[in-house]
Amino acid sequence: MDARHGPEDRSSGGSKAVSKGGARPGEPAREPAWEPASERPGPPFVPGPLGPDSLARIDAYWRAANYLSVGQIYLMANPLLREPLRPEHVKPRLLGHWGTTPGLNFIYAHLNRVIRQRDLDMMAVWGPGHGAPGLVANAWLEGTYGEIYPDVAQDAEGMARLFRQFSFPGGIPSHASPELPGSIHEGGELGYALAHAFGAALDNPGLTVACVIGDGEAETGPLAASWHGNKFLDPRADGAVLPILHLNGYKIANPTILARMPEDELRSLLVGYGYEPAFVAGDAPGPMHQAMAAALDAALDGLAEIRAAATHGRRERPRRPMIVLRSSKGWTGPKVVDGKPVEGTWRAHQVPVAAVRENPEHRRILEDWMRAYRPEELFGPDGALVPDLAALPPQGARRLSANPHANAHRSHPLRLPDLRSFAVAVPEPGGARAEATRALGAYLRDVLALNRKARNFRIMGPDETASNRLDAVFEVTDRAWQEAILPGDDHLAPDGRVMEVLSEHLCEGWLEGYVLTGRHGLFATYEAFVHVVDSMVNQHAKWLKASRELPWRRPVPSLNILLSSHVWRQDHNGFSHQDPGFIDFVANKRGDTARIYLPPDANCLLCVTDHCLRTYDRINVVVAGKQPAPQWLGLDEAARHCAAGAGIWDFASNEGEEEPDVVMACAGDVPTQETLAAVDWLRRHLPDLRVRVVNVVDLMTLPSRAMHPHGLDDPTFDSLFTRDRPVVFAYHGYPWLIHRLTYKRTNHENFHVHGFIEEGTTTTPFDMCVLNRIDRFHLALAALQAVPRLGARRDHAEQAFREALAAHGEHVRRTGDDLPEVRDWTWPGAESLRRPPARLTPRRRDGIPPAPGAGSRR
Amino acid sequence: MDARHGPEDRSSGGSKAVSKGGARPGEPAREPAWEPASERPGPPFVPGPLGPDSLARIDAYWRAANYLSVGQIYLMANPLLREPLRPEHVKPRLLGHWGTTPGLNFIYAHLNRVIRQRDLDMMAVWGPGHGAPGLVANAWLEGTYGEIYPDVAQDAEGMARLFRQFSFPGGIPSHASPELPGSIHEGGELGYALAHAFGAALDNPGLTVACVIGDGEAETGPLAASWHGNKFLDPRADGAVLPILHLNGYKIANPTILARMPEDELRSLLVGYGYEPAFVAGDAPGPMHQAMAAALDAALDGLAEIRAAATHGRRERPRRPMIVLRSSKGWTGPKVVDGKPVEGTWRAHQVPVAAVRENPEHRRILEDWMRAYRPEELFGPDGALVPDLAALPPQGARRLSANPHANAHRSHPLRLPDLRSFAVAVPEPGGARAEATRALGAYLRDVLALNRKARNFRIMGPDETASNRLDAVFEVTDRAWQEAILPGDDHLAPDGRVMEVLSEHLCEGWLEGYVLTGRHGLFATYEAFVHVVDSMVNQHAKWLKASRELPWRRPVPSLNILLSSHVWRQDHNGFSHQDPGFIDFVANKRGDTARIYLPPDANCLLCVTDHCLRTYDRINVVVAGKQPAPQWLGLDEAARHCAAGAGIWDFASNEGEEEPDVVMACAGDVPTQETLAAVDWLRRHLPDLRVRVVNVVDLMTLPSRAMHPHGLDDPTFDSLFTRDRPVVFAYHGYPWLIHRLTYKRTNHENFHVHGFIEEGTTTTPFDMCVLNRIDRFHLALAALQAVPRLGARRDHAEQAFREALAAHGEHVRRTGDDLPEVRDWTWPGAESLRRPPARLTPRRRDGIPPAPGAGSRR
């Protein structure tokens, strides 16, 4: 299907190109023709699946999109070129990427054809999203743009606004963004198109996701791994993904690897990935249209056959069709500017001809270029597409720019089970031990079961679902797997709902694609290595921020990230696995997007997760350990505590009626345990020291309400942390985040925060705490040092403290394990029985709803 | 070369395996034999490149490494099993990864053979670095370990320590780490092995880097992209990389993609990546040894041919040899435990038999397993390897564990040019405009030229060297490129020293491999997308922290990261490209590793970069714009200013002899410009307001000396920022970082920080500042609001401020460009001429040396 050397080799933008009856590029037709489209000359006819009229019309449609693309990059007035181009018609700052755009427009026109012909439910993910001028142009041509943005309707005035708004203050960015209808994929950072496409296709058996991958993006790691998505996509229960690899040869300044490597190697690579590539290559429009039409027909026939075979029981993973489109960078654009070749070179990447206001010759090149598309044939006097071209694209929800999947149309809430079934019985605080994530696993199992029919919940993770002790989920589902399944394999099935691949990029990308098309999910991963997807989470947060500001965008189920195997229990893995910094990363995101929860025990983890699964438009980060640990709150207490976000734990406090001498605050499961052990230790050594224990579940209660919507109001904050008493704060992560969040609080000067200070190593769990001084002994010492009135008693207690530390250190170095009295410490329950259960701060207006409610954007 | 079904199918660890004359696994020989090694029975002989004696010896060596590996995971006493195994000989906590280890030991033994046979200069990168027991065992067998750690010498006492220290408090982690001699690659996070290997091979033409890639790691994005490193490695000027893909079938709980996909697809994939794979598969040791030996011989012959052909002028990129080793997970380990299959399944991933202290049957399995390696044949009574096995590995620097490249032996300092040649002439502050990165490009050009012969400096970047205006480097070098070079390509050559690929992962990974082997480099990239490599930078920082604590590790040239195209100049790209959070990420790293520089102009950028290129063991982050901007300091002033790290700019201050009314502080090029414009504006409206301008180049001057070695002492800090005057601080990144860094400073309560607050959009450069309130108007207003004594004059100035903002907003929305008086604003030079040049704080003890010096670990 190589059309490069077709019989009618011709390009529509180069100086040697001649089109029969049309204007010679470089000598544009100055008189509008307004001839009926059916008589409009198209490219010379070559035989193929398209008849002469279809070929002419698809070419005209392509020219219309190209025209509008150039207009967006260059013009701020005179959009239809009804008058000769003058400097003031041109934008003062020329921004945007032309290079990839004509190829995207070409693909778009051809996808339109097959959607209509086959009545396809198709959405598209455009990897080269910096070709936004083309994508916006197509949404405008389909009418979707004007429906959503009435100021930019399909008329002359709307076209003027369309051009002006592009990459202009108050307008739209030069990349595909949430403002683009039909898109779920930001076109800025490259690498995630194919993962997003697979995520969108999951559990959408009727959907075909066309995914255009630029040859620049194809060099990234995440994209290189994403091809293997076909090992997880079930031909029966999931939709189809049709990759279209668009080779235009160059990045910003370099050739691309995939375009320049020998074609036999490229074919071998793609076959190795499990695809059957069809190559469409050339720059003569006629042959290219025919070749692309034929390739798309064959690919869609192939997808239909795969689906039919799967429904008839075929088990082996099929080799899936894909298309390689090799076309010139800046196709149909200026061939030469200032004596230098542009089309087909890296110089066509952004603005192929610059300084157009200032340079008359450049202005002539621009005008010739635009007129070569013959706008007078394409747009009526009112600026709208002429009727027979307007009849080309699909209608209504079949339009790529209006496919409902791309606007999360399936985003109805999950059915969620009653938390009571999974609660860990806590007869008294500290009176039970449990693995928090194991309790969560049972809950997630029932979430999967309850939504089995809706097929709108998935769990993603880098091969750690069982390692993170969520394996109860395998009682009701399996791991998705399309390859052979061998004896001894553990819970693999083609339609499993747990997706495990050793790539955080794929897990995150799949989940993003899944939630952006309206479904729900959880990404469970190791805390230290979630930094792998920092940049992806960043881009998703930016997407949410921008999409939330668009009234026509439906809410997107939240991106839920469970961090287990966390910093405090990486003893044997050591320093390389110890990093709590993802919290800091997320805390930099806007308050309307980021949520960070540090449940202290299993029941709190259940409450927090249950809440997160009800939310929309959020990035929820939950940090929870998987090791056996003391349990503090019964389910009802946990629900109230999580709803408040932070509260005093009366069972552990002995302040009486007076203000406490010291507040022992904690956030995170291990810090909570160590804080309570410190309190126990203090109580034994200094029984009359008045201690208050405050536990923080929702980290975003700490900043002021102005900084974050979850922030406690100042009186509530002060009622927890006092206005003037020392606060010893044991925190899961880097200590300075607590300082940053509480910076404006009354009592901030008295906060003494203990957290991870990069003193990691290979050691025992408790010793790891000691090294970073969030262990019970250091916390107790910190309390002693912060309280002024202790005198000689402090010396005595400090002596005991030092002896305990020394004994611990000696034992650990000798035996390799923690002292039994440290490892097996339990909260002295008898005392707690004499007190009422946890006193909790009043529920905040926008706190976590303690009762199940409808979907929430909190 | 598939040995799975060889004529003598046999495995050494399974119950059905029988070895002639040896012990039947499961019925170990209890009497030590101490027979001479040459008579020692090996696996049944099968024909191949190895003679009978070689085969027996390589198998024995492999068994020795396996024995030591198991011992490390399990034992804390009785290392040679001279007495029956008792519970107290076993560690209380069993940690480590057995699954991959025997395969690594197998590869290690065979690499040893070819190193000796060919006298190869070879180093190895072990992707499955969690197989550290095997790698440590081999370093111990080679004697390197005992040379470095005399307590762990090759004797019985040393073996006991070797076992005990593994994954034990105060010992070594369960992953390959800096403590492992011969390694440049942390074995924790997966994905970077092959990029590191390519980085190490660059500019080391005599070196062969064997790179073992686990099938788990092979699923990651960075690894999937790394195969394309062959498009950049020059067969003539660079070394060779020999990938060994180790398929053992399973991750933690799942099969791996590459092991389970059909072999023809895998072969096609690897051929598509540009390799010629040889498959070695099976589990019978005899045939496997022969097959591996044959595959390695062929691969090394192939590499030698490639090199010879390249030196004789062959230009096309060769298809490079590689090996696919398919062996059982947990090969030679327990076949069945508690009735469940272990060897060859995912259950062999970590500790194949657990609860060994408690369970006598498990203890028997462990003892049988270890005795099946027949330690009595392998180790003499003194615990050392028996002599004829000790003669097997290479000697001295040829040992994989002692290859000097893996300890940065080429880490001599760069030759650096005189900065004067590149200085931007600044006749008076603000009296010149320049593009900072363009000046830097000229400097880097000369760095490249001066070190041309040493070939020890490279620039990496995702296709942005020219876009970031560093293109002067192309006057002396090209972009590395092994594919075809076509007319119109821009500065491509096989031996180019600029490496551009659209993958931040590859850029970072190559540079890490390059500096860890002792060479220097710079990674220049977009600020927003450097988050892609957060996790890699994190792991590198952890490596540096650990390696710096090892006296035998040589200093590693610093990892230098230049962030250009930064947050404040992403106007047309918009919100998705606006993110300064990498600074926060790096600021979380330890003070002995992280350095962050924000040079305000071109000469400062030159000074800072010149300094960074002299340092070792650091991660230096430099943020600098590429757009034309006012220049503030001449080179000498810049040198003094950068040496101090922060200082008062007298030319812009008018405080006179008194304390200023307000301190206007700034860090970053755009914030500096806006601060000076605000000062200009204030001076015009309130000429008697006493303003001090402080500029911060080295962000780590802000925290206390206790927090960071670059921290200013308190008196110096107070002399800059006063003890009680309001400080309006315009900062490049998220504002809270400044609060965090200055939290303990005297005057901190008076800091008003303006920075990026996620209010990004598509707009003009200045309008972007306005939205985030780091523009001149908001900064001036902040100053007015912070100074108490202004009264009615403030109202007047505020009125002017509001008018200016409104006029600006109206103009931008209408024209798409900034107001000319804003865009073209210049510092009123005449005033500055009346003042002495910048007053700078005294040079700190450990500040940036103003004069070129020797290599520094600062």
Interface residues (C-beta under 8 A of the other chain):
Chain A: M76 K91 P92 R93 L95 G96 S167 F168 P169 G170 G171 I172 P173 S174 H175 S177 E186 G187 G188 E189 L190 G191 G216 E217 E219 T220 G221 P222 L223 A224 A225 S226 H228 K231 K251 I252 A253 N254 P255 T256 I257 R260 M261 E265 L266 R267 S268 L269 L270 V271 G272 Y273 G274 P341 G344 T345 W346 D463 E464 T465 A466 S467 R479 W481 E483 A484 L486 G488 D489 D490 L492 E500 V501 L502 S503 H505 L506 A528 F529 H531 V532 D534 S535 N538 Q539 K542 K545 A546 D571 H572 N573 G574 F575 S576 H577 D579 G581 D584 F585 N588 K589 R590 Y734 W736 H739 R740 Y743 E758 G760 T762 T763 T764 D767 V812 R813 T815 G816 D817
Chain B: M76 K91 P92 R93 L95 G96 S167 F168 P169 G170 G171 I172 P173 S174 H175 S177 E186 G187 G188 E189 L190 G191 G216 E217 E219 T220 G221 P222 L223 A224 A225 S226 H228 K231 K251 I252 A253 N254 P255 T256 I257 R260 M261 E265 L266 R267 S268 L269 L270 V271 G272 Y273 G274 P341 G344 T345 W346 D463 E464 T465 A466 S467 R479 W481 E483 A484 L486 G488 D489 D490 L492 E500 V501 L502 S503 H505 L506 A528 F529 H531 V532 D534 S535 N538 Q539 K542 K545 A546 D571 H572 N573 G574 F575 S576 H577 D579 G581 D584 F585 N588 K589 R590 Y734 W736 H739 R740 Y743 E758 G760 T762 T763 T764 D767 V812 R813 T815 G816 D817
